[in-house]
Amino acid sequence: MKYTLILLLTVFTLTSCKQEEIQRNILPETHYDFTEMDNFFKKYVSDGKVKYAEVKNDMALEKIKNDLKNFEPYAISDDKERLAFWINVYNIYTIDLITQYYPLNSILEIEERSGTNPWNMEFIEMAGGRKYSLDEIEKEIIIPKYNEPRIHYALVCAAESCPVIIAEAYTPEKLVNQFDTQAGIFLNDKSKNYLDRKDNALYLSMIYKWYGRDFIKKDSSVVDHVKKYINESDREFINLNDTKQLEYLDYSWKLNDYSAK
């Protein structure tokens, strides 16, 4: 049974990738204009939090959603542009989902009210009426198709323990720098990750436990990945003391709401 399941998942992934390749080959090449998204994030994100109450009372989000309904993402041929597109879509629609149920204290309350896991809701509409869930975008499009662990610093789940959301759109020109900046901010935030020198242990976000496999795609261990982005003093301590012990911090699902500051 186990091997059958693995085979089916492999076939599904290969088929999905093949279908995407075929779609890109038959569709006219296009580019996505990130200007509206960029303006949206600049207006409604501040200090890593979202002004949900203001978003709820503005039509800016509806304008972006309507544009996306008529856009075919598989017509984007450039990998960086396509990755930036999907990250922005994920974050935009996470905000959209929150505003549909706002006010609330946590994204987890949505399941209590609706009876459906918020990450499994197929409410993200693209060209041709195709609908996606947040989970599908993250786990079936972004993670398997882009060998990039730093996407976990960019995808924001609307919780306080998530990496902070940035006040701009991700763009292909700035994508690498944006990833590195976000990684540095997240790993040097002592409320989310810190080095305990007395115990010679790293206390890390649950993200590194949940997505541990992703962080060792380009590094030999989670510690080696972390060392790239922490401050120099902590990095030197880890190297000198061969720090390997990992502990994971409790994850706060409190809403990343600017009005709750």
N, C-alpha and C positions, 0 to 999 in steps of 0.2 A: 504493500500500500504506500509506504514511504517513498519508494523509488518511482512508483507511478505518479505520485503527486509532484515530485521533483521534475519528472519528465514533462508533465503537463504544464508546469510553471515555466520551464525552459522553452517549450514550444510556444507558449503564449507570449513570452517576452520577445522571442525571435520574430514571431508573426507580427507583433505590434511594431517592432523596429522596422521590419520589412515594409509594412503598410505605410509607415511614416516616410520611408525613403521613396516609395512609389508616388505618394502624394506630392512630395517635394519636386519630383521629376516631371510631373504632369501639370502642376500649377505654375502660373506665371510668377516669377520671383518678385517679392515685395519687401518693404521695410515698414517697421512700425514707428510711428512718431510718438516719442515718449513725453512730449511737451505737456499735454494735459495731465498725465500722471504725475509728472514732476511738480507742476503747479499745485496739484492736489496735496501731495505729501508736504510740500513747503508750507501750505496754508494750515493743514490740520494736524501736523506732527510737531511737537515741541518737547525738548528735553527727553526724548525717547518714549514719549507717551502720546496717545491719540486723543484729540478733542471730539469724542464721539457725539456729545450733545450738539455740537455745531454741525458736524457732518449730517446728522439726522435731519436737520432743518435747512439743508442746502441741496440744490439740484446738481452740484458738481459731480457727485458720484454717479448719479443716473446718466449723465452725459457720457461718462467713460464707459459705463456698462452697455449703453446703447451702441457706442462705437465698436465695442468688442463683439457684440452680437453679429456684426457684419464683417468681422475680420477673420481671415483664415491663417492661423498661426503656422501651419505647416508650409506656407508659402515663403516663410523666412528661411533663407539659405545659410546665413551666417550663424555659426554655433553660438558665439558670444551674444549676439543680438537675440537669438531664440531663448537662451538661458535667462538673460535679463528680462525678457518679455514674461516668461513663466513665473519668475520670482515676483515681479511687480503684480501680476495677475493674482497670485496667491495672497499677497499682502493686501491688495485692494479688496478682494472678496472676503478676506477674514474680517476686515473693517466693516464691509457691507453686512456680513452675517451678524456681527455684534449690534449694528444699528437697527437691524430688524427686530431685535429683542430688547434693546436698550430702553430703560435703565436695567442693569444687572451688575452683579458683583464679580462674576466669573463666567468665562465661556462655557464652563462645565454645567452651568444652570440651564443652558439651551436644551440639553438632553432631558433634563427634568421637566421642562415645559413642553417640549415637542415630542418626546419619546424616541428621538433619533439622535445618534451620535453626530455632533456637528461636523466632524471631519468626513462623515460618510454621506452627507446631504449632497445630492446632485443638483446644484442650483446655479452653477457657473456656466452661462450660455455663450457659445461661440457661433461662428458661421454655420448655417445649415441646421440650426436648432440643436447642435451637439451640446450635451451638458456634461460637466465634469464635477467631481467632488474635490475638496481640498486634499484628501488622502490620495486620490488618483493623480493629481498634479504632482504631489510630492513624491509618492512612492512608485508610480508607474511611468512618469515622464521625466522628472528632474533627476532623482537619485540614480536610476539604472542607466540613463542615457548620457549623463555627464559625470565623469570620474572626478568629482570635485567636492571634497569634504567640507569646504568652507561655505557651502550653501546653507549649512545649519546655522551660520551666523547671520544669514540674510532672511530666511523664512521666519516670520514672526507669528507666534500662536496666540497673541493677545493676552499674555500672562506676564506678571512681574518678573518671574524667573527666566523668561525668554531673553535672548539677546534683544537689545533695544532696537526699535524701528528707527530708521534714518529719515530725516526730513528732506528727502529727494528721491527721485526714481533711480533704479539701477539702470545703467546704460552700458552698451558694449565697450565704449571708449574708456570708461572709468571702472569697469567691473572688477578687475584684479585689485586695484587700489582700494575699492570699496570693500571687497572681501577682507583684505588684510587689515584695514582700519577697523572693521567690525569685529574681527577676531581679537585684535589688541584691546579694544574697549571691553569686550566680554570677559576675556581672561584676566584682565587687570582690575575688574570690578570685584572687590573683596566680599561683597554680599553674595556673589555667585560662584567665585572660585578663589581659593587662597592656599598658600603654602604654610603649613605648620612646621616651623623649624625645630621646635622642641621634640615633636614626635617623628620628624623626618617623613612627613606624609603630605600628599596633595589632596585637598578637599575640593572636589570638582562638582560641577553641575550634573544633574541626572542625564543631561543630553549626551554626555560621553559614555554613559552606560547604555542608554537606549540605542544610540547610533554608533557604538564602539567600532563595528566593522568598517563603517565609512571612514573613520579617522585613521585607520591603519592602511588605507589604500595607497597612500603615498609616503607613509612613515612606518617604521618598524613597530612602534607602540604608540599608545595614546600620550604617554609622557613625552616622547620625542616630538609629537605634533604640538603639544602644549608649549614646549620649550621655545618654539619658533616665535611665539607671540607674547610671552610673559616678559616682565621687566628684567633688565640685565642682572640685577642683584639676585633675584630668585633663580634665574637660569644658572648662574654661577654656583649657587648653593646646591641645586639639584645635581649638577655635574660633579661637584666635589664630594658630595655625600651619597651619590648613586641612589637618589630618591626613586623608589618604585612603588611604595605603598599608596594605594588610591582609596579614598573614602568619598562617598557621594552625599551631597547635601539635599535636604528636603526641598521639594519643588513647590513654589508658591503659584497657585493658579489665580490669584487675585488679578482682576482686570487691570490692564495697563492704561488706565483712564486718567487723562490730564486733569479733569475736574476733581479727582479724588486726591490730588497732591496735598 
